[in-house]
Amino acid sequence: MTRYLFVSLFAIVSLGAQERGDRPDLGVVGRIKTEAFDNSQVMETLGYLTDVYGPRLTASPEFRQAEIGR
């Protein structure tokens, strides 16, 4: 058991110690962040789900009615 633990730990450490030559494209990262922060609809979707589906029990008749009547 200790042998497998040692081999696993060695593999993790050796993989983590490798220096990667590729660098992230900061322009692309900036565009992704801008899109996420400026055009995200997560809060609107979450608000809709909690306001429309939230107060109903799953598989209840009211839940089914709300699901159909969107």
Summary of the structure (lengths in Angstrom):
residues: 70
radius of gyration: 23.8
end to end distance: 55.6
largest distance: 59.7
contacts: 111
relative contact order: 0.06
helix: 70%
strand: 0%
